[in-house]
């Protein structure tokens, strides 16, 4: 299955509308802090919340 690439504006709209969860794909907290986007979760935060996220929740991963 190909990865869908979406423009930053669309990502922002989906996250602000609470239609998606934005996740930084870096495992390093240092890289996450350096590349943090508004509304984004670190990979560690995402893993912690994963059991409580609906299976239908859209996930948007990013790396810079």
N, CA and C atoms as a LAMMPS dump frame, in Angstrom:
ITEM: TIMESTEP
0
ITEM: NUMBER OF ATOMS
192
ITEM: BOX BOUNDS ff ff ff
-5.0000000000000000e+02 5.0000000000000000e+02
-5.0000000000000000e+02 5.0000000000000000e+02
-5.0000000000000000e+02 5.0000000000000000e+02
ITEM: ATOMS id mol type element x y z
1 1 1 N 0.849 -1.179 0
2 1 2 C 0 0 0
3 1 3 C 0.893 1.238 0
4 2 1 N 0.725 2.122 -0.975
5 2 2 C 1.565 3.317 -1.04
6 2 3 C 1.238 4.297 0.088
7 3 1 N 2.237 5.043 0.467
8 3 2 C 2.068 6.051 1.511
9 3 3 C 1.471 7.303 0.88
10 4 1 N 0.418 7.803 1.481
11 4 2 C -0.196 9.027 0.984
12 4 3 C 0.587 10.22 1.519
13 5 1 N 0.981 11.098 0.636
14 5 2 C 1.662 12.329 1.052
15 5 3 C 0.642 13.464 0.967
16 6 1 N 0.576 14.241 2.04
17 6 2 C -0.381 15.345 2.051
18 6 3 C 0.369 16.644 2.333
19 7 1 N -0.115 17.745 1.778
20 7 2 C 0.557 19.031 1.982
21 7 3 C 0.449 19.488 3.443
22 8 1 N 1.384 20.305 3.886
23 8 2 C 1.366 20.8 5.268
24 8 3 C 0.049 21.483 5.651
25 9 1 N -0.534 22.217 4.731
26 9 2 C -1.785 22.924 5.026
27 9 3 C -2.908 21.938 5.352
28 10 1 N -2.952 20.842 4.598
29 10 2 C -3.984 19.82 4.83
30 10 3 C -3.728 19.097 6.143
31 11 1 N -2.471 18.827 6.431
32 11 2 C -2.113 18.201 7.705
33 11 3 C -2.584 19.073 8.862
34 12 1 N -2.263 20.342 8.799
35 12 2 C -2.653 21.291 9.858
36 12 3 C -4.17 21.309 10.035
37 13 1 N -4.899 21.339 8.919
38 13 2 C -6.364 21.378 8.98
39 13 3 C -6.9 20.131 9.677
40 14 1 N -6.386 18.962 9.304
41 14 2 C -6.867 17.703 9.887
42 14 3 C -6.557 17.612 11.384
43 15 1 N -5.359 18.046 11.764
44 15 2 C -4.968 17.997 13.18
45 15 3 C -5.796 18.994 13.992
46 16 1 N -5.961 20.214 13.493
47 16 2 C -6.74 21.225 14.214
48 16 3 C -8.208 20.839 14.335
49 17 1 N -8.724 20.118 13.35
50 17 2 C -10.117 19.67 13.385
51 17 3 C -10.268 18.407 14.234
52 18 1 N -9.167 17.923 14.788
53 18 2 C -9.129 16.701 15.59
54 18 3 C -9.559 15.482 14.782
55 19 1 N -9.245 15.524 13.484
56 19 2 C -9.534 14.39 12.604
57 19 3 C -8.332 13.454 12.469
58 20 1 N -7.17 13.884 12.983
59 20 2 C -5.955 13.091 12.834
60 20 3 C -5.009 13.367 13.998
61 21 1 N -4.094 12.421 14.208
62 21 2 C -3.046 12.577 15.202
63 21 3 C -1.724 12.722 14.466
64 22 1 N -0.97 13.762 14.809
65 22 2 C 0.312 14.048 14.186
66 22 3 C 1.419 13.473 15.063
67 23 1 N 2.3 12.676 14.463
68 23 2 C 3.345 11.991 15.217
69 23 3 C 4.7 12.214 14.557
70 24 1 N 5.673 12.637 15.347
71 24 2 C 7.048 12.758 14.866
72 24 3 C 7.65 11.354 14.808
73 25 1 N 8.196 10.978 13.669
74 25 2 C 8.692 9.618 13.475
75 25 3 C 10.071 9.371 14.091
76 26 1 N 10.713 10.395 14.616
77 26 2 C 12.03 10.211 15.222
78 26 3 C 11.907 9.552 16.59
79 27 1 N 12.743 8.58 16.85
80 27 2 C 12.761 7.902 18.143
81 27 3 C 13.54 8.702 19.182
82 28 1 N 14.37 9.617 18.732
83 28 2 C 15.202 10.431 19.611
84 28 3 C 14.42 11.641 20.122
85 29 1 N 14.397 11.817 21.449
86 29 2 C 13.709 12.978 22.021
87 29 3 C 14.387 14.27 21.586
88 30 1 N 15.701 14.238 21.434
89 30 2 C 16.443 15.424 21.001
90 30 3 C 15.996 15.852 19.6
91 31 1 N 15.877 14.886 18.684
92 31 2 C 15.413 15.206 17.325
93 31 3 C 13.962 15.676 17.347
94 32 1 N 13.15 15.074 18.208
95 32 2 C 11.754 15.507 18.314
96 32 3 C 11.692 16.964 18.757
97 33 1 N 12.429 17.326 19.799
98 33 2 C 12.414 18.697 20.293
99 33 3 C 12.892 19.675 19.22
100 34 1 N 13.879 19.269 18.451
101 34 2 C 14.437 20.124 17.401
102 34 3 C 13.46 20.299 16.233
103 35 1 N 12.669 19.269 15.95
104 35 2 C 11.78 19.273 14.777
105 35 3 C 10.298 19.264 15.138
106 36 1 N 9.98 19.633 16.356
107 36 2 C 8.593 19.575 16.832
108 36 3 C 7.68 20.5 16.019
109 37 1 N 6.538 19.944 15.639
110 37 2 C 5.505 20.727 14.97
111 37 3 C 4.341 20.918 15.929
112 38 1 N 3.667 22.033 15.774
113 38 2 C 2.518 22.337 16.632
114 38 3 C 1.502 21.202 16.571
115 39 1 N 1.127 20.695 17.733
116 39 2 C 0.14 19.622 17.808
117 39 3 C 0.723 18.229 17.654
118 40 1 N 2.023 18.136 17.418
119 40 2 C 2.654 16.841 17.192
120 40 3 C 3.028 16.132 18.481
121 41 1 N 2.974 14.817 18.439
122 41 2 C 3.386 13.982 19.563
123 41 3 C 4.76 13.397 19.273
124 42 1 N 5.524 13.175 20.318
125 42 2 C 6.764 12.432 20.143
126 42 3 C 6.39 10.97 19.912
127 43 1 N 7.328 10.196 19.409
128 43 2 C 7.065 8.78 19.19
129 43 3 C 6.776 8.077 20.516
130 44 1 N 7.469 8.494 21.577
131 44 2 C 7.233 7.908 22.906
132 44 3 C 5.822 8.232 23.398
133 45 1 N 5.379 9.493 23.217
134 45 2 C 4.019 9.874 23.624
135 45 3 C 2.991 9.081 22.825
136 46 1 N 3.244 8.927 21.531
137 46 2 C 2.339 8.176 20.678
138 46 3 C 2.202 6.729 21.154
139 47 1 N 3.329 6.085 21.428
140 47 2 C 3.302 4.691 21.889
141 47 3 C 2.538 4.562 23.201
142 48 1 N 2.656 5.567 24.049
143 48 2 C 1.956 5.563 25.335
144 48 3 C 0.441 5.683 25.143
145 49 1 N 0.023 6.494 24.177
146 49 2 C -1.406 6.741 23.932
147 49 3 C -2.046 5.727 22.992
148 50 1 N -1.221 4.983 22.27
149 50 2 C -1.723 4.073 21.243
150 50 3 C -2.846 3.14 21.711
151 51 1 N -2.743 2.53 22.891
152 51 2 C -3.817 1.618 23.305
153 51 3 C -5.188 2.297 23.435
154 52 1 N -5.2 3.612 23.627
155 52 2 C -6.461 4.32 23.816
156 52 3 C -6.965 5.028 22.56
157 53 1 N -6.19 4.958 21.474
158 53 2 C -6.629 5.6 20.236
159 53 3 C -7.588 4.679 19.492
160 54 1 N -8.65 5.238 18.921
161 54 2 C -9.558 4.411 18.115
162 54 3 C -8.818 3.82 16.915
163 55 1 N -9.139 2.62 16.558
164 55 2 C -8.471 1.965 15.431
165 55 3 C -8.743 2.682 14.105
166 56 1 N -9.768 3.487 14.068
167 56 2 C -10.104 4.222 12.848
168 56 3 C -9.433 5.593 12.803
169 57 1 N -8.693 5.938 13.83
170 57 2 C -8.04 7.254 13.915
171 57 3 C -6.985 7.386 12.824
172 58 1 N -7.023 8.504 12.085
173 58 2 C -5.996 8.766 11.085
174 58 3 C -4.717 9.183 11.799
175 59 1 N -3.603 8.597 11.37
176 59 2 C -2.295 8.914 11.923
177 59 3 C -1.45 9.543 10.819
178 60 1 N -0.834 10.667 11.139
179 60 2 C 0.048 11.333 10.192
180 60 3 C 1.436 11.38 10.823
181 61 1 N 2.379 10.677 10.211
182 61 2 C 3.753 10.666 10.688
183 61 3 C 4.574 11.662 9.877
184 62 1 N 5.499 12.325 10.54
185 62 2 C 6.375 13.242 9.824
186 62 3 C 7.799 13.091 10.326
187 63 1 N 8.728 13.488 9.472
188 63 2 C 10.126 13.64 9.853
189 63 3 C 10.645 14.831 9.038
190 64 1 N 11.624 15.491 9.584
191 64 2 C 12.118 16.698 8.904
192 64 3 C 13.509 16.487 8.374
